[in-house]
Amino acid sequence: MATRATYSFTRPYGPQVTVYKHWDGYPEGAADHLTDALTAEAFIRKHPDAEITAERDAHGDTEWHYSVHHVDRQVLIWVMCRRPWDADDWITVYDGPIDAWFEQQKREVA
């Protein structure tokens, strides 16, 4: 399904890198995309069709944004979706440990 998404990856001592992926950007698809790919390098190796982009809003058709942060041996994720009636308005639907978000996605698929 052509649900567009961006994925930002931040490490404690490095720049943020944002990647755009044209397909399966809904949360269940994103969970699959991010499995074993929690850095920009790993994500691009796993998904050669993904492209590095300037920022979350660089593509006007982006519906979802996932921001992955490595902080003190923990990986956190912020999940945001664009309100369909307001292209400039994003709402946060989850923020917290990525492991808990992965579990939440597994439960919703089952």
N, C-alpha and C positions, 0 to 999 in steps of 0.2 A: 504494500500500500504506500502511496506517495505522500507520507506524512513527513514533512521536512523538519529537521532539528539541527541545533548546534550544540556542541559539547566543548566546554572550556575546562582546561586542566591547569591547576596551579600547584606548584611545589613550594616548600618553605623558602628556598633561595634561588628561585628561577622565575623567568617571565611566564605570564599566562599565555597559553596557546589555545586558540579556538579553532574547532574543526566543524565543517558543514557536511551533513549527510542527507541526501535527497530521499532516502527510503526508510520506512519503518521507525519513525521517530517517536511514536506513541510510547508510553511508559513500558509496556511489556516488551516491545521491540528494542527499546533503548537498554533495558536490563540485559537482554541478550547481547547487544552490541558491546556493552561495557564489561561483560564477564571476561575475565582474563585480559582486560585492556583498560587499565586505570591510569595510564599516562597517554599523552598525545602520541608518543612514538609507538606504543603498543597498539593504540586504537587504529592508527594509520596502517600498521603492518597487518592487522586483522581485517581492515576494511580498505582495500586499495582504491575503492571508488570515492572515499571521503577526501575532502580537500581542505587545506588550511585556509582560513578566512580571517578577516580583520577583527570582527567582533560579532556578538550575538545578533545585532540588528543589521548586519551588512547585507543580508538576504531578506527582502521584504516578504517572502512567502514562508518564513520560518514560523512554525506553530509551537514548538517545544524547545526549551533550553535546559541543558544539564550542566551544572558547574561542579566539578570534582576537585576537592581540596585535600591535600596531604598535610595533616597537622599533627605533630607530636605522635607519630606512629599510628595515627588513626586516619581513616579516609572518610571524609564527609561529602555529602552531595546536596545541592540545592536544585530542586526541580521546579521549573516555571513554565507556564503556558500563556500564550497570547490570548487575550479576550477577543473573540471573533468580531465583535462590534466596535472594537477600538484598537486599531493596529499599533498604537503607541503604549498600550496598557498591558503589563505583564502581571500575573498573579503567581505567588509561590504556593505550590501544592504540597511540597514536602521539603524539609531541611533537617538533616541529621545524619547519623551514621549510615554509610552506604550498605553495610550488611543488613541492617533492619529494612532498608528500602528494597533490597533484593528479595528478602523474605516476603515482604508485602506484595511484590509483583508476582511471586510464585503462588501465593494464596489467591490472588485475583484471577489468575489464569486457570487454577484448578476448579 
